[in-house]
């Protein structure tokens, strides 16, 4: 049994599991829109699993913060990151990646 949710319910699901600070509000909005687009592209519904999303995706304020976790030489820019993993832009600086 599946249930269609909107962004407010998506956002609330993080709060209910005490994960409201895992992503910024704008990050959750970008992730929600990405997941909706993914569902449309593959014509398959995704089950909402907040814990899995928190384990699988990481938000970075900017590329400098990303470089604290990953090698700057291997990933000198956003294009290199996007080539290697799922890359979800939030704004000109912030982004979410699928952890690798």
PEGIHU-V348690 format. One record per pair of residues at least 24 apart in sequence whose ideal C-beta (glycine too) atoms are under 10 Angstrom apart, sorted by the first residue. I is the first residue (numbers start at 1). J is the second residue. D is the distance in Angstrom with one decimal. If there is no record, write none. Layout:
i->I j->J d->D
i->I j->J d->D
//
This chain:
i->2 j->45 d->5.2
i->2 j->46 d->9.1
i->2 j->47 d->7.3
i->2 j->48 d->9.4
i->3 j->45 d->9.5
i->3 j->47 d->9.7
i->3 j->48 d->8.5
i->4 j->45 d->8.2
i->5 j->32 d->9.0
i->5 j->36 d->9.9
i->5 j->48 d->6.6
i->6 j->32 d->8.7
i->6 j->36 d->9.8
i->7 j->31 d->10.0
i->7 j->32 d->5.1
i->7 j->33 d->8.2
i->7 j->36 d->8.9
i->8 j->32 d->9.9
i->9 j->48 d->8.6
i->10 j->35 d->8.3
i->10 j->36 d->9.3
i->10 j->48 d->6.9
i->10 j->50 d->8.8
i->10 j->53 d->9.6
i->13 j->48 d->6.0
i->13 j->49 d->9.4
i->13 j->50 d->5.2
i->13 j->53 d->9.3
i->14 j->48 d->10.0
i->14 j->50 d->5.6
i->14 j->53 d->8.4
i->14 j->54 d->8.1
i->15 j->50 d->9.5
i->16 j->50 d->8.1
i->17 j->49 d->10.0
i->17 j->50 d->4.9
i->17 j->51 d->6.8
i->17 j->54 d->8.5
i->18 j->50 d->9.7
i->19 j->50 d->5.6
i->19 j->51 d->7.5
i->19 j->53 d->8.6
i->19 j->54 d->5.5
i->20 j->50 d->10.0
i->22 j->50 d->8.1
i->22 j->51 d->9.6
i->22 j->53 d->8.0
i->22 j->54 d->4.7
i->22 j->55 d->9.7
i->22 j->57 d->8.7
i->22 j->58 d->9.2
i->22 j->59 d->7.9
i->23 j->53 d->8.4
i->23 j->54 d->8.1
i->23 j->57 d->7.7
i->23 j->58 d->8.9
i->23 j->59 d->4.9
i->23 j->90 d->9.2
i->23 j->96 d->7.1
i->24 j->59 d->6.4
i->24 j->61 d->8.6
i->24 j->90 d->7.6
i->24 j->94 d->7.5
i->24 j->96 d->9.6
i->26 j->59 d->9.0
i->26 j->90 d->5.3
i->26 j->91 d->7.0
i->26 j->94 d->7.1
i->27 j->57 d->8.7
i->27 j->58 d->9.7
i->27 j->59 d->4.3
i->27 j->60 d->9.4
i->27 j->61 d->9.6
i->27 j->88 d->8.4
i->27 j->90 d->5.6
i->27 j->91 d->9.9
i->27 j->94 d->7.0
i->27 j->95 d->8.8
i->27 j->96 d->5.8
i->28 j->53 d->9.2
i->28 j->59 d->8.9
i->28 j->90 d->9.8
i->28 j->96 d->9.4
i->29 j->90 d->8.1
i->30 j->59 d->8.6
i->30 j->88 d->5.3
i->30 j->89 d->7.1
i->30 j->90 d->4.7
i->30 j->91 d->8.7
i->30 j->94 d->8.4
i->30 j->95 d->8.2
i->30 j->96 d->6.3
i->31 j->57 d->6.4
i->31 j->59 d->8.2
i->31 j->88 d->6.3
i->31 j->90 d->8.9
i->31 j->96 d->5.8
i->33 j->88 d->8.5
i->34 j->86 d->8.1
i->34 j->87 d->9.7
i->34 j->88 d->4.8
i->34 j->89 d->9.5
i->34 j->96 d->7.8
i->35 j->88 d->9.4
i->37 j->88 d->9.9
i->38 j->86 d->9.3
i->53 j->96 d->9.8
i->55 j->99 d->7.3
i->56 j->86 d->8.9
i->56 j->97 d->9.7
i->56 j->98 d->5.8
i->56 j->99 d->6.0
i->56 j->100 d->9.9
i->57 j->85 d->9.9
i->57 j->86 d->7.8
i->57 j->88 d->7.7
i->57 j->96 d->5.3
i->57 j->97 d->6.9
i->57 j->98 d->5.7
i->57 j->99 d->6.7
i->58 j->95 d->9.5
i->58 j->96 d->6.7
i->58 j->97 d->5.9
i->58 j->98 d->8.2
i->58 j->99 d->5.4
i->58 j->100 d->9.7
i->59 j->88 d->8.7
i->59 j->90 d->7.3
i->59 j->94 d->6.9
i->59 j->95 d->7.4
i->59 j->96 d->4.8
i->59 j->97 d->8.4
i->60 j->90 d->9.0
i->60 j->93 d->8.7
i->60 j->94 d->6.6
i->60 j->95 d->5.8
i->60 j->96 d->7.4
i->60 j->97 d->7.1
i->61 j->90 d->9.1
i->61 j->91 d->9.9
i->61 j->93 d->6.7
i->61 j->94 d->5.4
i->61 j->95 d->9.0
i->62 j->91 d->9.8
i->62 j->92 d->9.2
i->62 j->93 d->4.3
i->62 j->94 d->6.6
i->62 j->95 d->8.4
i->63 j->93 d->7.6
i->63 j->94 d->9.7
i->63 j->95 d->8.2
i->64 j->93 d->9.1
i->65 j->93 d->9.3
i->65 j->94 d->8.9
i->65 j->95 d->9.8
i->66 j->95 d->7.9
i->66 j->97 d->7.5
i->69 j->97 d->9.6
i->69 j->99 d->9.2
i->70 j->97 d->9.0
i->70 j->100 d->8.6
//
